[in-house]
Amino acid sequence: MRQVKEYAARSDRTITSVLEDALRQLLERERRDFGGPRPDIVQLAVFDGDGLQVGIDLNDRSTWADLADAEDAEHFRAIDHVDA
């Protein structure tokens, strides 16, 4: 961070603008080198729908833990099947 501050001061720029430019360059390099985000970076899962299932209370683990475990098991079985 010290180097960023020094660079920003020498360039008469804000720290924010220096960091924004650095992130833009990183993302552009990854897009160019890998055709998108790096493959070792976890992709954010996005869900569509009308909200929670009936009976699910996010504050009460007992209402969703079994469903989450079953979904995880199904996901890992699918991965194992593809790798086989």
Secondary structure, 3 states (H helix, E strand, C coil): CHHHHHHHHHHCCCHHHHHHHHHHHHHHHHHHHHCCCCCCCCCCCCCCCCCCCCCCCCCCHHHCHHHHHHHHHHHHHHHHHHHC
